[in-house]
Amino acid sequence: MVAQFLGLKVRLLANLFRRSPWQVVGIIVGLLYGLALAVGLFVVLVGLRFTGDVVAVRDGVIVAGSLVVLGFALFPLVFGIDDSMDPRKFATMGIPTRRLSLGLALSSLIGVPALVLTVVLVGTVVTWSRGVGETLFALVAGALLLATCMLVSRVSTSVAAFLLATRRSREFTGIIGVLLLVMIAPVVLLALNFDWDRYGLDLIGGVAAILGWTPLGAAWAAPGDASTGLWGEAVLKLLLATVTTYLLWLAWQALVARMLVTPGREAQVRHYGGLGWFDSLPHTPMGAIAARSLTYWRRDSRYWMSVLIIPVIPVIVILPLSFAGVPISYLALLPVPLMSVFLGWTLHNDVALDHTAVWLHVASGTRGFADRIGRLVPALFVGIPMIAAGSAISVSVYGDWAVMPAILGVSTSILLTGLGFSSYSSARFPYPASKPGDSPFVQPQASDTAAALIQSLTFAGSIILSLPALVCGILGVFVDPVWNIPALALGVGVGLFTLVVGVWLGSRAFERRGPEMISSAVRA
């Protein structure tokens, strides 16, 4: 039975090479990258065999190895990996649970992650081959680590099959994953600016001392402790690693038994009372479009993913500047203008997000003015409180309320000019966007360079037109506070003028280019 499972997994992997040529090229590149990574890590671990500072090597291996185990546990949960050997696919075959669990667990040993991990674990055996006892500890710990990582991956994938069965849950965890990846940049920058020569070994040693007594790092620590002469601690940590592997095996068997009798999780049907925003807003074309847009912003992941990303952007910008030595008082003035830039830019392709449903607007004879204003309501609904509250917080951190008019003027100018550009570009230059119901991470390819050009112009346009208010705001901060009032006046004036012109041009384009917009949506 185990041989059949292994053969099935080999055939599934071989089928990957029967796809289109470009997909096969991508798979081969991924395999070569994995093999190169494995060989590189193996060479590093072999080199550590001849390093005299055994304690430093042990601590480094514990920290890095714990991250590997954590990655095997979190990656399926965050990104929702499709399981080709899902236990539910074998529910009708009458295979005993224990035998099925063993076969599926062993089949996970066939694959690039398992191959890379195996090569790395062989390298750790070489690293700790400093005596007969140390080598035996390394061999046992390596076998436990391979079993632990494969079991924790299987358990995590099966849990994800329950938790991430619905589209909304997958989108939510995908957004969390993107946010985590985005936040890696500040962490890497912090690591690069850390004084490793003075505090590095102490920091790694302290972290390793904690991780070594956890299921994440116990197996990695056991051979290192044996090499440093701590045989008692090595035995205890090896026992902890054994218990961890056994508990994961029991959890895996329980999950398989549960999945064999449990169908896939279905999304719960939500019942809504009334018509929501359609009841609250005026029963006019403009009010109906505004209500629909507000509903989209609340329920459609393509919209609220963009809204969730906006507060993260200032963090990415401010952290590197703070590490570079820019005073925090000046950095406190940046978040609101930065968020205003991206909030105004969010609607630059709003018509394309309707996809073919835009024909309802065209067929019903909806006036362009009603469509343009209705689509702006959610952005204004979010942007006005954001500018008011965010500016107050920024100024309080800065410590001088005299700059409040400048912050309000610059932020208002950037938001309104961005919305003005978006009102025109979304009607005049729509380009392919993710369809309703699709993941927000699925972006169709545009046929030409128009999409990149439109994105660049609408993004840069709001900043360029806001330069008068921005210059006055800078002068108010660094030269004379009297410039703060002109910053407010110019910001509000330029912003309102651009918004009015953008809505007017966008309305004319919407009314004249109805058939072209429908044709563009159909082609997309």
C-alpha positions as CSV (number, residue, x, y, z in Angstrom):
1,M,0.0,0.0,0.0
2,V,2.8,2.4,0.9
3,A,4.5,1.6,-2.5
4,Q,1.3,2.5,-4.3
5,F,1.0,5.9,-2.5
6,L,4.6,6.6,-3.4
7,G,4.1,5.6,-7.0
8,L,1.0,7.8,-7.2
9,K,2.9,10.8,-5.8
10,V,5.7,10.2,-8.4
11,R,3.1,10.1,-11.2
12,L,1.5,13.3,-10.0
13,L,4.8,15.1,-10.0
14,A,5.6,13.6,-13.5
15,N,2.3,15.0,-14.8
16,L,3.6,18.5,-14.0
17,F,5.9,18.2,-17.0
18,R,3.0,17.6,-19.4
19,R,1.8,21.2,-19.2
20,S,2.6,24.0,-21.6
21,P,6.3,24.6,-22.5
22,W,6.5,27.8,-20.5
23,Q,5.0,26.2,-17.4
24,V,7.5,23.3,-17.7
25,V,10.3,25.9,-18.0
26,G,9.0,27.5,-14.7
27,I,8.9,24.1,-13.0
28,I,12.5,23.3,-14.1
29,V,13.7,26.7,-12.9
30,G,12.0,26.1,-9.6
31,L,13.7,22.7,-9.3
32,L,17.1,24.0,-10.2
33,Y,16.7,26.8,-7.7
34,G,15.7,24.4,-4.9
35,L,18.7,22.1,-5.7
36,A,21.0,25.1,-5.8
37,L,19.7,26.3,-2.4
38,A,20.1,22.8,-1.0
39,V,23.7,22.4,-2.3
40,G,24.6,25.9,-1.0
41,L,23.3,25.2,2.5
42,F,25.0,21.8,2.5
43,V,28.4,23.4,1.7
44,V,27.9,26.0,4.5
45,L,27.1,23.3,7.0
46,V,30.1,21.2,6.0
47,G,32.2,24.3,6.4
48,L,30.9,24.8,9.9
49,R,32.3,21.3,10.8
50,F,35.7,22.9,10.9
51,T,34.7,25.9,12.9
52,G,36.2,26.0,16.4
53,D,33.4,28.1,18.1
54,V,30.9,25.2,18.6
55,V,28.6,27.3,20.8
56,A,28.1,29.9,18.2
57,V,27.5,27.3,15.5
58,R,24.9,25.6,17.8
59,D,23.1,28.8,18.5
60,G,23.0,29.7,14.8
61,V,21.7,26.3,13.8
62,I,19.0,26.4,16.4
63,V,17.6,29.8,15.4
64,A,17.8,29.0,11.6
65,G,16.3,25.5,12.1
66,S,13.5,26.8,14.2
67,L,12.5,29.2,11.4
68,V,12.5,26.3,9.0
69,V,10.1,24.3,11.2
70,L,7.9,27.4,11.6
71,G,7.9,27.9,7.9
72,F,6.6,24.3,7.3
73,A,3.8,25.0,9.8
74,L,2.7,28.5,8.6
75,F,3.1,28.4,4.9
76,P,0.1,26.2,4.1
77,L,-2.0,28.2,6.5
78,V,-1.2,31.6,5.1
79,F,-1.2,30.7,1.4
80,G,-3.6,27.8,1.3
81,I,-1.6,25.2,-0.7
82,D,-3.7,22.9,-2.9
83,D,-3.2,19.4,-1.6
84,S,-2.9,16.8,-4.4
85,M,-3.0,14.0,-1.8
86,D,-6.0,15.2,0.2
87,P,-7.2,12.4,2.4
88,R,-10.8,13.1,1.3
89,K,-10.0,11.9,-2.2
90,F,-9.5,8.4,-0.8
91,A,-12.7,8.3,1.3
92,T,-14.5,5.8,-1.0
93,M,-11.7,3.3,-1.1
94,G,-12.1,1.7,2.3
95,I,-8.5,2.1,3.3
96,P,-7.9,1.8,7.1
97,T,-7.2,5.1,8.7
98,R,-3.8,4.1,10.1
99,R,-2.6,2.7,6.8
100,L,-3.9,5.7,4.9
101,S,-2.2,8.1,7.3
102,L,1.1,6.3,7.0
103,G,1.0,6.2,3.2
104,L,0.1,9.9,2.8
105,A,2.7,10.9,5.3
106,L,5.4,8.9,3.5
107,S,4.3,10.3,0.2
108,S,5.1,13.8,1.4
109,L,8.8,12.7,1.4
110,I,8.7,13.0,-2.4
111,G,9.0,16.6,-3.5
112,V,11.3,19.5,-3.6
113,P,10.8,20.7,0.0
114,A,11.5,17.3,1.4
115,L,14.6,16.9,-0.9
116,V,16.0,20.3,0.1
117,L,15.4,19.5,3.8
118,T,17.0,16.1,3.5
119,V,20.1,17.6,2.0
120,V,20.3,20.2,4.7
121,L,19.8,17.6,7.5
122,V,22.6,15.5,6.0
123,G,24.7,18.6,6.2
124,T,23.9,19.0,9.9
125,V,25.1,15.4,10.5
126,V,28.4,16.4,8.9
127,T,28.5,19.6,11.1
128,W,28.1,17.6,14.3
129,S,30.3,14.6,13.3
130,R,32.8,15.5,16.0
131,G,32.6,12.1,17.7
132,V,30.7,8.9,17.7
133,G,28.1,10.0,20.2
134,E,27.6,13.4,18.6
135,T,27.1,11.8,15.2
136,L,24.5,9.4,16.5
137,F,22.6,12.3,18.1
138,A,22.8,14.1,14.8
139,L,21.4,11.1,12.9
140,V,18.5,10.6,15.3
141,A,17.7,14.3,15.4
142,G,17.9,14.5,11.6
143,A,15.4,11.7,11.3
144,L,13.1,13.3,13.8
145,L,13.3,16.7,12.1
146,L,12.5,15.2,8.7
147,A,9.4,13.4,10.2
148,T,8.4,16.5,12.2
149,C,8.6,18.9,9.3
150,M,6.7,16.5,6.9
151,L,4.0,15.8,9.6
152,V,3.6,19.5,10.6
153,S,3.2,20.4,6.9
154,R,0.6,17.7,6.4
155,V,-1.3,18.7,9.5
156,S,-1.1,22.4,8.6
157,T,-2.3,21.7,5.0
158,S,-5.2,19.6,6.3
159,V,-6.2,22.3,8.8
160,A,-6.0,24.8,6.0
161,A,-8.3,22.6,3.9
162,F,-11.0,23.1,6.6
163,L,-10.3,26.8,7.4
164,L,-9.6,28.0,3.9
165,A,-12.3,26.1,2.0
166,T,-14.3,29.3,1.3
167,R,-13.1,32.0,-1.1
168,R,-13.4,34.8,1.5
169,S,-11.2,32.9,4.0
170,R,-8.6,32.3,1.3
171,E,-8.6,35.9,0.3
172,F,-8.3,37.0,3.9
173,T,-5.3,34.8,4.7
174,G,-3.8,35.8,1.4
175,I,-4.0,39.4,2.3
176,I,-2.4,38.6,5.7
177,G,0.4,36.8,3.8
178,V,0.9,39.8,1.6
179,L,1.0,42.1,4.6
180,L,3.6,39.9,6.3
181,L,5.7,39.9,3.2
182,V,5.5,43.7,3.0
183,M,6.5,44.0,6.6
184,I,9.6,41.9,6.0
185,A,11.3,44.9,4.4
186,P,11.5,46.9,7.7
187,V,12.6,43.8,9.5
188,V,15.4,43.2,7.1
189,L,16.4,46.9,7.3
190,L,16.4,46.7,11.1
191,A,18.6,43.6,10.9
192,L,21.0,45.3,8.6
193,N,21.3,48.3,10.9
194,F,21.8,46.2,14.0
195,D,25.2,46.1,15.6
196,W,25.9,42.5,15.1
197,D,29.6,42.7,15.9
198,R,28.8,43.9,19.4
199,Y,25.5,42.4,20.3
200,G,24.9,39.7,17.6
201,L,26.2,36.7,19.5
202,D,24.5,37.6,22.7
203,L,21.2,38.1,20.9
204,I,21.4,34.8,19.0
205,G,22.5,33.0,22.1
206,G,19.6,34.3,24.1
207,V,17.0,33.4,21.4
208,A,18.6,30.0,20.9
209,A,18.5,29.2,24.6
210,I,14.7,29.7,24.5
211,L,14.0,28.0,21.2
212,G,16.2,25.0,22.2
213,W,13.5,24.0,24.8
214,T,10.6,24.3,22.4
215,P,9.3,21.9,19.8
216,L,10.6,24.2,17.1
217,G,14.3,23.9,18.1
218,A,14.7,20.9,20.4
219,A,15.8,18.5,17.7
220,W,18.2,21.1,16.2
221,A,19.7,21.8,19.7
222,A,20.3,18.2,20.8
223,P,23.4,17.4,18.7
224,G,24.8,20.8,19.4
225,D,24.5,20.3,23.1
226,A,26.1,17.0,22.8
227,S,29.1,18.6,21.0
228,T,29.5,21.1,23.7
229,G,29.5,18.4,26.4
230,L,25.9,19.0,27.7
231,W,24.9,15.4,27.4
232,G,22.0,15.6,29.9
233,E,20.4,18.5,28.1
234,A,20.9,16.8,24.8
235,V,19.1,13.7,25.9
236,L,16.2,15.7,27.3
237,K,15.8,17.8,24.1
238,L,15.9,14.6,22.0
239,L,13.1,13.2,24.2
240,L,11.2,16.5,23.7
241,A,11.6,16.2,19.9
242,T,10.5,12.5,20.0
243,V,7.4,13.4,21.9
244,T,6.7,16.3,19.5
245,T,6.9,13.9,16.5
246,Y,4.7,11.4,18.2
247,L,2.0,14.0,19.0
248,L,2.1,15.2,15.4
249,W,1.6,11.7,14.2
250,L,-1.5,11.3,16.5
251,A,-2.8,14.6,15.3
252,W,-2.3,13.6,11.7
253,Q,-4.2,10.3,12.2
254,A,-7.0,12.2,13.9
255,L,-7.2,14.7,11.1
256,V,-7.3,11.9,8.4
257,A,-10.1,10.1,10.3
258,R,-12.0,13.4,10.5
259,M,-11.5,14.3,6.9
260,L,-12.6,10.9,5.7
261,V,-16.1,11.5,7.1
262,T,-16.4,15.2,6.7
263,P,-17.1,16.9,3.4
264,G,-15.5,20.2,2.4
265,R,-16.4,23.2,4.4
266,E,-19.0,25.4,2.7
267,A,-19.4,29.1,3.1
268,Q,-22.2,30.0,5.4
269,V,-25.1,31.8,3.8
270,R,-25.5,35.2,5.3
271,H,-28.9,36.7,5.6
272,Y,-29.1,40.5,5.5
273,G,-32.0,42.5,6.8
274,G,-33.2,45.3,4.5
275,L,-31.2,46.8,1.6
276,G,-28.3,48.2,3.6
277,W,-26.9,51.3,2.0
278,F,-29.7,51.3,-0.5
279,D,-32.1,52.1,2.3
280,S,-29.9,54.8,3.8
281,L,-29.0,56.8,0.7
282,P,-31.4,58.8,-1.5
283,H,-33.3,56.8,-4.1
284,T,-31.7,58.5,-7.1
285,P,-29.2,57.3,-9.7
286,M,-26.4,59.0,-7.8
287,G,-27.6,57.6,-4.5
288,A,-28.0,54.0,-5.9
289,I,-24.4,54.1,-7.4
290,A,-23.0,55.4,-4.1
291,A,-24.9,52.7,-2.2
292,R,-23.6,50.0,-4.6
293,S,-20.0,51.4,-4.3
294,L,-20.1,51.4,-0.5
295,T,-21.4,47.8,-0.6
296,Y,-18.5,46.8,-2.8
297,W,-16.0,48.4,-0.6
298,R,-17.3,46.5,2.4
299,R,-17.8,43.1,0.8
300,D,-15.6,42.8,-2.3
301,S,-12.0,41.7,-1.5
302,R,-10.7,43.6,-4.5
303,Y,-11.6,46.9,-2.7
304,W,-10.9,46.2,0.9
305,M,-7.5,44.6,0.1
306,S,-6.5,48.0,-1.3
307,V,-7.9,49.7,1.8
308,L,-6.0,47.4,4.1
309,I,-2.7,47.9,2.3
310,I,-2.9,51.8,2.5
311,P,-2.1,52.1,6.3
312,V,0.9,49.8,5.8
313,I,2.6,52.0,3.2
314,P,3.6,54.8,5.7
315,V,5.2,52.2,7.9
316,I,7.4,50.9,5.0
317,V,8.4,54.5,4.2
318,I,8.9,55.8,7.7
319,L,11.0,53.0,9.2
320,P,13.9,53.2,6.7
321,L,14.0,57.0,7.1
322,S,14.0,56.7,10.9
323,F,16.9,54.2,10.7
324,A,18.7,56.8,8.5
325,G,18.5,59.3,11.3
326,V,15.5,61.5,10.2
327,P,13.9,62.9,13.4
328,I,10.6,61.3,14.3
329,S,8.9,64.7,14.7
330,Y,9.3,65.3,10.9
331,L,8.4,61.7,10.0
332,A,5.1,62.1,11.9
333,L,4.0,64.6,9.2
334,L,4.3,62.0,6.3
335,P,1.6,59.2,7.0
336,V,-1.5,61.2,6.1
337,P,-0.3,62.6,2.8
338,L,1.1,59.2,1.8
339,M,-2.2,57.5,2.6
340,S,-4.0,60.2,0.6
341,V,-1.9,59.5,-2.5
342,F,-2.9,55.8,-2.6
343,L,-6.5,56.4,-1.5
344,G,-7.1,58.8,-4.4
345,W,-5.3,56.5,-6.8
346,T,-7.5,53.5,-5.8
347,L,-10.3,54.5,-8.1
348,H,-8.2,55.0,-11.3
349,N,-9.6,51.8,-12.9
350,D,-12.9,51.6,-11.0
351,V,-15.1,51.0,-14.1
352,A,-13.1,48.0,-15.2
353,L,-13.8,46.4,-11.8
354,D,-17.5,46.3,-12.7
355,H,-16.5,44.0,-15.7
356,T,-19.5,43.3,-18.0
357,A,-22.0,44.6,-15.4
358,V,-21.2,48.1,-16.6
359,W,-23.7,47.5,-19.4
360,L,-26.5,48.2,-16.9
361,H,-25.2,51.8,-16.5
362,V,-25.1,52.2,-20.3
363,A,-28.4,50.5,-21.1
364,S,-30.3,52.4,-18.4
365,G,-29.0,55.8,-19.7
366,T,-27.3,56.7,-16.4
367,R,-25.9,60.2,-16.5
368,G,-22.1,60.4,-16.4
369,F,-22.2,62.9,-13.6
370,A,-24.3,60.6,-11.4
371,D,-21.9,57.7,-12.0
372,R,-18.8,59.7,-11.4
373,I,-20.0,61.3,-8.1
374,G,-21.5,58.0,-6.8
375,R,-18.2,56.2,-7.2
376,L,-16.4,58.9,-5.3
377,V,-18.6,58.5,-2.2
378,P,-16.7,55.6,-0.6
379,A,-13.3,57.2,-1.0
380,L,-14.6,60.5,0.5
381,F,-16.3,58.5,3.2
382,V,-12.9,57.0,4.2
383,G,-10.7,59.9,3.2
384,I,-12.3,62.8,5.1
385,P,-12.2,61.2,8.6
386,M,-8.7,59.8,7.8
387,I,-7.4,63.3,7.0
388,A,-9.1,64.9,10.0
389,A,-8.1,62.4,12.6
390,G,-4.7,61.5,11.0
391,S,-3.7,65.1,10.8
392,A,-4.5,65.7,14.4
393,I,-2.4,62.7,15.5
394,S,0.5,63.7,13.3
395,V,0.5,67.3,14.6
396,S,0.3,66.2,18.2
397,V,3.4,63.9,17.6
398,Y,5.2,66.8,15.8
399,G,4.5,69.1,18.8
400,D,3.5,72.3,17.0
401,W,-0.2,72.9,16.1
402,A,0.8,75.7,13.8
403,V,1.5,73.2,11.0
404,M,-2.1,71.8,11.2
405,P,-3.3,73.9,8.2
406,A,-0.4,72.7,6.1
407,I,-1.1,69.1,6.7
408,L,-4.8,69.5,6.0
409,G,-4.1,71.4,2.8
410,V,-1.5,69.0,1.4
411,S,-3.5,65.9,2.3
412,T,-6.7,67.4,0.9
413,S,-5.0,68.5,-2.3
414,I,-3.4,65.1,-2.9
415,L,-6.7,63.2,-2.2
416,L,-9.0,65.4,-4.3
417,T,-6.6,65.7,-7.2
418,G,-6.1,61.9,-7.2
419,L,-9.9,61.4,-7.2
420,G,-10.1,64.0,-10.1
421,F,-7.6,62.1,-12.2
422,S,-9.3,58.8,-11.3
423,S,-12.7,60.1,-12.3
424,Y,-11.5,60.8,-15.8
425,S,-9.1,57.8,-16.3
426,S,-11.5,55.1,-15.1
427,A,-14.0,56.1,-17.8
428,R,-11.6,57.1,-20.6
429,F,-8.8,54.5,-20.2
430,P,-10.1,51.4,-18.5
431,Y,-7.7,48.4,-18.7
432,P,-8.2,44.7,-17.7
433,A,-8.7,44.1,-14.0
434,S,-9.5,41.2,-11.8
435,K,-13.1,40.0,-12.4
436,P,-15.9,40.0,-9.7
437,G,-15.5,37.0,-7.6
438,D,-11.8,36.4,-8.5
439,S,-9.0,36.7,-6.0
440,P,-7.6,40.2,-5.7
441,F,-4.2,38.7,-6.4
442,V,-5.3,37.6,-9.9
443,Q,-4.4,40.4,-12.4
444,P,-5.0,39.8,-16.1
445,Q,-2.3,40.9,-18.5
446,A,-2.9,44.1,-20.5
447,S,-2.3,43.8,-24.2
448,D,-0.1,46.9,-24.4
449,T,1.8,49.4,-22.2
450,A,-1.3,51.6,-21.7
451,A,-2.1,50.1,-18.3
452,A,1.4,51.0,-16.9
453,L,1.2,54.4,-18.4
454,I,-2.3,55.1,-17.0
455,Q,-1.2,54.0,-13.5
456,S,1.9,56.1,-13.6
457,L,0.1,59.3,-14.9
458,T,-2.8,59.1,-12.4
459,F,-0.4,58.4,-9.6
460,A,2.1,61.1,-10.4
461,G,-0.5,63.6,-11.5
462,S,-2.0,64.1,-8.0
463,I,1.5,64.8,-6.6
464,I,2.5,67.2,-9.4
465,L,-0.7,69.3,-9.0
466,S,-0.2,69.3,-5.3
467,L,3.3,70.8,-5.5
468,P,2.2,74.4,-4.7
469,A,0.5,73.3,-1.4
470,L,3.4,70.9,-0.7
471,V,6.1,73.6,-1.2
472,C,4.1,76.1,1.0
473,G,3.8,73.3,3.7
474,I,7.6,72.7,3.6
475,L,8.3,76.4,3.9
476,G,5.8,76.6,6.8
477,V,7.7,73.8,8.7
478,F,11.3,74.9,8.0
479,V,11.1,78.7,7.2
480,D,8.1,80.6,8.6
481,P,4.7,79.3,10.0
482,V,3.0,82.1,7.9
483,W,3.2,79.7,4.9
484,N,0.9,77.2,6.5
485,I,-2.2,79.2,5.7
486,P,-1.4,79.5,1.9
487,A,-0.7,75.7,2.0
488,L,-4.3,75.1,3.2
489,A,-5.8,77.6,0.7
490,L,-3.9,76.3,-2.2
491,G,-4.5,72.6,-1.3
492,V,-8.2,73.0,-1.0
493,G,-8.5,75.2,-4.0
494,V,-6.4,73.1,-6.4
495,G,-8.0,69.9,-5.1
496,L,-11.5,71.1,-5.6
497,F,-10.8,72.6,-9.0
498,T,-9.1,69.3,-10.2
499,L,-11.9,67.2,-8.8
500,V,-14.6,69.3,-10.6
501,V,-12.7,69.2,-13.9
502,G,-12.0,65.5,-13.5
503,V,-15.6,64.7,-12.8
504,W,-16.8,66.9,-15.7
505,L,-14.4,65.3,-18.2
506,G,-15.1,61.8,-16.7
507,S,-18.8,62.4,-17.1
508,R,-18.5,63.3,-20.8
509,A,-16.2,60.3,-21.4
510,F,-18.6,58.0,-19.6
511,E,-21.6,59.1,-21.7
512,R,-19.7,59.1,-25.0
513,R,-17.8,55.9,-24.6
514,G,-20.4,53.5,-23.3
515,P,-20.1,51.0,-26.1
516,E,-16.3,51.1,-25.9
517,M,-16.3,50.5,-22.1
518,I,-18.6,47.4,-22.7
519,S,-16.3,46.2,-25.5
520,S,-13.3,46.6,-23.2
521,A,-15.0,44.7,-20.4
522,V,-15.9,41.8,-22.8
523,R,-12.4,41.6,-24.2
524,A,-11.0,41.4,-20.6
